[in-house]
C-alpha cells in the first residue's frame, strides 16, 4: 500500500476584510521580516565549514523551505479569494459574515460568526462556512430550527438572533 493521499478539497473562496488583512500581514511578516533573518543565519552558519554536522545550517535550510512553501500558498490563495465587505440586502437571513446567536436544547446561548475557511477559529467563535453547522445555518431566518450531524450525534438548534 502506498503513501498516496488524495489532495484535500479546496475551501470556499470567501473571506472577510479582517481575514484578508491577517493573511497579508502573515505574508509580509514571513517574506520581509522572518525570511531575511533566517537567510542571514544560514549564510553565517555556512561559513563555519562542514555543513553536514552544522545544526544551525540544517535547521535554517529547513525553515527556509517551510517559509517559502507558506509564502507560495499565501500568494496563490490571496489571488483566489473574494473579499466580502458589504452586508447583504436581506439582513433577516443568515449569509456569509453574519453573527448568529443560537439556542440549544438546554436553553444555552451560543454565538458564532460565519467566516471563510482561511480564518475560522473556534476560540474566537468564528465558524467556517464549510462546516456542517454553518452549512445548516446558511439561508435560514430568525426563529428557524436547524438540525445538523455533529461528531456527538444529531443536534437541534434554534436561531435566536442575526446581525452583521
N, C-alpha and C positions, 0 to 999 in steps of 0.2 A: 504494500500500500504506500503510495507516495505522500508527499507533504503538501500537495497542491490544495489550496483553499480558494474557492471562487471569490472574486472581489466582492466587497460589501456593497450593497446598493447605495447609490448616492442619495443624500438627504435633499430635502426641498431647498430651493434656491432663494428663499426669502430671508431677510434679516432686518432687524430694527436699526435705526440710526446709531443707537448706543452700541449695538453689537458690531457694526461696521467700524466704528471708532476704535473699539477694543482690539479688533483684528489688525487694523492699520497700525495701532500703537505697538502691538506684539511684533509685527513685521519690521517696524522701524527699530525697535529695541534689538532684535536679532541681527539685522543687517548693518545698522550704523553703530551700535554700541558693543554687543557681545562678540560678533564675528571678528572685528578688528583686534579686540583684546586677545581672543584665542589664537588668531593668526600670529600675533606678535609673540605669544608664549611658545607656540610651536616653532617659530623661527629661532628663538633663543635656545630652546631645547635641542634643536637640530645642530647647533654649534658645539654641543657637548660631546660629539663623537658618535660612538656606537648607538645606533637608533633602535636596534633590536631589543635592547635591555633598558631603554630610556622610557620610564613610565610617563613622564610629562609629555614626551613626544607622542607616544602611543595614545594616551588619553586625549590629547589635544587634537590629533587627527580624527579620532572617533567623534569627538564633539563637533568638529567642523563638518563632518558628514551629516550629523544629526541636524545641525543648524541649516545647512544647505538644503536638506530634504524638507524641513519645515518651511523654509523661505519659498521653495518651489511650490509646495502645497498652498501656502497662503496667497501667493501671487496668482496662481491659477484660480483658486477659489474666489478671491475678491473680484476677479474679472467676470465670473459667472453669476455672482449674487445680484439680487434685485432688492434695493433698499425700499422698504415700505415706510414712508414718513408722513402719510396722511391717514387720518381716521376714516373709516368707511361712512357712507351716507346713511346707512341703516345702523344706527348705534344701539338698536334694541336686539340685535343678533350678535352672535359670537363669531368674530373673524380673527385673522392674524393680528397680534399686538394687543388683544383685549385682556384686561384684568377681569378674572371671573371668580366670584365667590360661590362656593358650593356648600351644600348641607348634606352630611352623610346620614346613615340610618340611626346613628347615636346622637343626632342633632348637633354635631360639632361642625364649626365653620372651617373651611379650607379655602385659601385664596391663591390663585395661580395666574401667571401671565403667559400667554401663548406666544412663543418666540420660535425662531428658526433653529435647526439642529446644531448650528455652529455656536450658539450662545446659551443653550439650555444649562440650567444649574438649579437643582432641586433645593439646595441650601438657600438660594435667593428666591425660591418659589417661581422659577422660570421653567416652563414646561415646553418640551419640543413639540412642534406641530405634527411631527411624525409619530408621536407616542400614541398608544391606544386610547388613553384618556382624552387627549387633545383631538384626535380624530372623531371621537364620540361627541365632543363638545362643539366642534365647528358647525356653524349654521343653526345652532339651537337658540331659543329665545328665553326670556325671563320666565321662571316657574316651570320650565320644561324638565321632565325627568329623563335622565340618561342612564344607560347601563353599559358597562364595558367589562371585558375579561382582564383581570389583574392576575399577577402571579399567585395571589392568595385566594382566587376564585372570583365569581361574578360579584360586581359592586354596582349598587344603585345609588345615584346622587341626584340632588335637586339643584337647579341653577337658581341661586339666591340673588345675585347682583352681577351686572356687567357695566364696566366703564373703560374708557380709552384714555 
